[in-house]
Amino acid sequence: MTALVIAEHDNASIKGATLNTVTAAAQCGGEVHVLIAGHNAGPAAAAAAQIAGVAKVIHADAEYLAHGLSENMAAQVLAIASNYSHLLFPATASGKNIAPRVAAKLDVGQISDITKVIAADTFERPIYAGNAVATVQSMDATHVITVRTTGFDPAAASGGSAAVETTAALADSGKSTFLGSEIAKSDRPELTAAKIIVSGGRALGSAEKFNEVMTPLADKLGAALGASRAAVDAGYAPNDWQVGQTGKIVAPQLYVACGISGAIQHLAGMKDSKVIVAINKDPEAPIFSVADYGLEADLFTAVPELAGAL
């Protein structure tokens, strides 16, 4: 019984979500192999070989694999899928794009967003916006799994000494072409990887107030900035700051929610945070039900005072 982790990388280094997925793969039992499919991705393959617990790295290199297009990636996975009992993808935009194609081609059911491995064929996953946890058992010969990275600690990025095996890249499917990307640049930590997140809600009232009130606190804490869906929909914050079921799932060491009521959709994206601090003037706000520390106060007074005290 061997598990294959389809790594997420930028051809030069391994992304953090891969480390969490390796931990989940190790809990499935047996060896853990990692697939690096990219272009000039030798440095990423070398980095994958250093991950603790990885027995083998499989490296496929071709120009049309450079950007992880799902059609080509799925074909590359399917070419070696028969060697594995488990195929694991991070539950990121990329993983969610590739995994269903692989599951469909293998004619097996996909097991999505797992947060716990109970046995080699049995897993836990959240349903109903995290209000219930389903235990799923699969009888399929091959388990195609996406891993909610916040449910697993990251594997150590160093300490391993896996062999790197080169495999032939399949021909370009010709079904899609990478044209370009527009990537938001920020001096702040990336939201899903940040250890501290400061989030604001609709109560801030405007984009100007959002920046005026939230930015100094985030600067003092060295934190990433997040927002509720209501704040994003109102135009107070950009889409890539949205935390929640339809945004980004995060689990930082510290999550500070300012003026966020705590709708189910938002709680589903941040309730696994290690320490949750809520600032809200409504004592009945649902956010207080998951908060470790709650402050019933006007955020326009409390947040500047907190930033000043820091």
C-alpha atoms as one frame of an Amber mdcrd trajectory, in Angstrom:
protein
   0.000   0.000   0.000   1.618   3.221  -1.217   0.317   6.793  -1.313   1.155
   9.400  -3.945   1.047  13.099  -3.074   0.607  15.409  -6.047   2.809  18.291
  -5.000   1.968  21.931  -5.378   5.060  23.942  -6.278   6.362  26.861  -8.325
   9.073  24.780 -10.047  11.656  26.190  -7.634  10.211  25.346  -4.220   7.465
  23.339  -2.549   4.329  25.128  -1.355   3.289  24.672   2.248   0.062  22.830
   1.409   2.159  19.923   0.114   3.728  19.417   3.545   0.329  19.053   5.209
  -0.749  16.609   2.506   2.366  14.486   3.095   1.350  14.172   6.755  -2.104
  12.935   5.732  -0.560  10.489   3.247   1.728   9.054   5.919  -1.285   8.340
   8.131  -2.816   6.207   5.362  -0.100   3.601   5.958   2.671   2.415   3.698
   5.215   4.458   1.775   4.701   8.043   0.674   5.801   9.125  -2.809   5.607
  12.675  -4.189   4.958  13.653  -7.803   6.700  16.789  -9.057   5.317  17.649
 -12.488   6.606  20.927 -13.890   9.158  22.623 -16.110  12.791  23.030 -15.025
  11.479  21.793 -11.694  14.680  20.118 -10.516  14.946  22.444  -7.475  11.361
  21.582  -6.454  12.104  17.862  -6.814  15.229  18.266  -4.675  13.190  20.115
  -2.046  10.548  17.367  -2.083  13.269  14.759  -1.507  14.165  16.541   1.739
  10.647  16.279   3.202  10.597  13.985   6.227   8.688  10.755   5.601   8.922
  10.792   1.799  10.367   7.575   0.337  10.521   8.552  -3.363  10.081  11.605
  -5.559   8.835  11.135  -9.117   9.867  13.984 -11.398   8.162  14.637 -14.743
   9.470  17.636 -16.664   8.001  19.320 -19.723   7.302  22.893 -20.802   3.536
  22.298 -20.890   3.583  21.174 -17.240   5.052  24.505 -16.107   1.775  26.014
 -14.882  -0.042  22.918 -13.622  -2.838  22.934 -16.207  -5.339  20.383 -14.976
  -5.727  18.445 -18.244  -2.011  17.694 -18.505  -1.580  17.174 -14.768  -4.452
  14.685 -14.578  -3.013  12.692 -17.486   0.394  12.606 -15.792  -1.146  11.311
 -12.566  -3.218   8.698 -14.391  -0.104   7.369 -16.133   1.260   6.136 -12.797
  -1.969   5.822 -10.766  -2.056   2.012 -10.995   1.015   1.861  -8.726  -0.801
   3.513  -5.826  -3.626   2.810  -3.398  -4.059   6.477  -2.453  -3.758   9.635
  -4.566  -3.729  12.747  -2.384  -4.072  16.375  -3.462  -4.094  19.515  -1.290
  -7.655  20.911  -1.186  -6.524  24.090  -2.916  -7.744  25.612  -6.171  -5.205
  23.501  -8.053  -5.938  20.249  -6.229  -9.687  20.701  -6.582  -9.203  21.231
 -10.308  -7.150  18.091 -10.941  -8.518  15.511  -8.486 -12.074  15.227  -9.927
 -10.645  14.536 -13.385  -8.487  11.751 -11.991 -11.360  10.239  -9.987 -13.689
  10.325 -13.000 -11.142   8.638 -15.270 -10.526   5.943 -12.648 -14.304   5.578
 -12.118 -13.980   5.973  -8.348 -15.608   8.312  -5.854 -13.554  11.284  -4.732
 -13.184  11.798  -0.979 -13.046  15.562  -0.529 -11.617  17.847   2.110 -10.567
  15.219   4.653  -9.532  16.447   8.090  -8.637  13.102   9.676  -7.447   9.647
   8.636  -9.134   6.969  10.744  -7.935   3.988   8.717  -6.548   3.348   5.252
 -10.086   3.325   3.846 -11.888   5.543   6.375 -11.717   9.308   6.711 -13.433
  12.262   8.371 -14.573  15.333   6.434 -16.669  18.373   7.418 -20.137  18.808
   5.905 -22.868  21.456   6.255 -20.336  24.295   6.497 -18.454  22.465   9.217
 -21.493  22.019  11.467 -21.252  18.243  11.148 -18.426  15.803  10.518 -18.998
  12.819   8.250 -17.078   9.563   8.565 -16.571   8.203   5.054 -15.460   4.678
   4.192 -14.455   3.877   0.623 -14.361   0.415  -0.932 -12.661   1.652  -4.114
  -9.363   0.087  -5.113  -7.829   3.548  -5.503  -8.687   6.368  -3.105  -8.646
   9.836  -4.673  -8.491  12.315  -1.807  -8.266  16.072  -1.324  -6.807  17.139
   2.012  -7.953  20.149   4.022  -4.520  21.349   4.982  -5.627  22.991   8.235
  -6.540  19.534   9.557  -2.967  18.222   9.483   0.331  19.505  10.825   2.945
  20.108   8.122   5.636  17.494   7.640   9.176  18.686   8.327  10.603  20.273
   5.182  14.063  18.893   5.936  15.512  15.707   7.313  14.419  13.377   4.531
  16.612  11.725   1.900  14.265  10.346  -0.750  15.467   9.114  -4.115  14.440
  11.206  -7.122  13.211   9.130 -10.048  12.677  10.734 -13.459   9.660   9.645
 -15.474   8.737  10.562 -19.018   6.267  13.418 -19.363   3.204  12.594 -21.416
   2.492  14.503 -24.605   0.651  17.807 -24.314  -3.106  17.180 -24.331  -3.637
  20.331 -26.377  -6.891  20.984 -24.519  -5.798  24.154 -22.762  -3.094  26.789
 -23.002  -1.630  29.050 -20.330  -1.940  32.666 -21.448  -0.914  34.604 -18.358
  -1.698  35.426 -14.762  -2.182  38.485 -12.604  -0.885  37.831  -9.133  -1.581
  40.240  -6.295   1.680  41.285  -4.646   1.848  42.118  -0.977   4.503  42.612
   1.664   2.251  40.785   4.095   2.248  37.011   4.689   0.080  34.942   2.347
  -3.306  34.454   4.006  -3.371  30.634   4.131   0.220  30.462   5.431   0.107
  33.342   7.940   0.616  32.629  11.646  -1.425  35.718  12.599  -4.487  37.029
  10.758  -6.442  40.199  11.465  -9.875  40.199   9.807 -12.491  42.890   9.443
 -16.209  42.720   8.783 -19.039  44.783   7.369 -19.202  46.876  10.550 -16.156
  48.825   9.339 -18.462  50.630   6.923 -16.107  51.489   4.065 -12.846  50.552
   2.375 -11.268  53.702   3.785 -12.213  52.813   7.352 -11.110  49.214   6.781
  -7.611  50.392   5.872  -7.540  53.127   8.514  -8.553  50.849  11.398  -7.230
  47.413  10.442  -3.885  48.159   8.795  -2.108  49.602  11.889  -3.066  46.547
  13.958  -1.921  44.157  11.238   1.348  46.087  10.918   2.016  45.899  14.653
   1.339  42.131  14.723   3.076  41.330  11.431  -0.225  39.798  10.382  -2.021
  39.009   7.154  -5.246  40.903   6.512  -8.507  38.997   6.059 -12.140  39.908
   5.638 -15.602  38.435   5.939 -17.640  37.749   2.820 -19.926  40.655   3.694
 -16.964  43.037   3.767 -15.655  41.707   0.456 -19.091  41.873  -1.194 -19.430
  45.475  -0.006 -16.101  46.348  -1.640 -14.230  47.052   1.590 -11.549  44.439
   0.850 -10.312  42.485  -2.205 -11.591  38.985  -3.002  -8.328  37.261  -2.126
  -8.708  38.424   1.495 -11.987  36.561   2.006 -11.988  33.997   4.807 -14.797
  31.451   4.902 -16.382  28.486   3.233 -16.440  30.270  -0.136 -13.127  32.006
   0.557  -9.950  30.688   2.146  -9.781  28.127   4.935  -7.250  29.264   7.515
  -5.927  28.008  10.854  -3.343  30.517  12.138  -1.875  30.623  15.622  -3.875
  33.818  16.257  -7.035  35.050  14.527  -8.389  38.486  15.433 -11.954  39.120
  14.197 -13.020  42.769  14.299 -16.627  43.694  13.584 -17.401  40.209  12.282
 -20.711  38.766  13.494 -19.690  35.167  12.827 -21.986  33.793  10.146 -21.737
  30.036   9.616 -19.998  30.617   6.305 -17.213  32.605   7.991 -16.833  30.308
  10.989 -16.315  27.358   8.651 -13.175  29.044   7.356 -11.446  30.011  10.610
 -12.757  28.088  13.610  -9.736  25.760  13.620  -7.483  28.719  14.503  -5.431
  28.036  17.632  -6.465  31.245  19.456  -9.453  33.342  18.372  -9.982  36.912
  19.562 -13.300  38.610  18.772 -14.057  42.331  19.046 -17.732  43.157  18.546
 -20.214  45.485  20.204 -23.063  42.942  19.872 -22.920  40.562  22.872 -25.099
  38.069  20.982 -22.767  37.845  17.970 -22.137  34.165  17.062 -18.396  34.849
  16.779 -18.220  34.868  20.574 -19.268  31.192  20.635 -15.952  30.142  19.079
 -13.736  32.895  20.516 -11.134  32.155  23.176 -11.126  35.836  24.095 -14.032
  38.182  23.461 -14.205  41.943  23.852 -17.634  43.568  23.768 -16.677  46.998
  22.506 -16.866  49.430  19.614 -14.121  48.346  17.215 -13.466  51.963  16.165
 -12.320  52.603  19.742 -10.927  49.228  20.763  -8.811  48.389  17.721  -6.816
  51.667  17.656  -6.302  51.348  21.427  -5.059  47.777  20.960  -2.708  48.847
  18.161  -1.467  51.723  20.332  -0.814  49.407  23.269   1.257  47.125  21.068
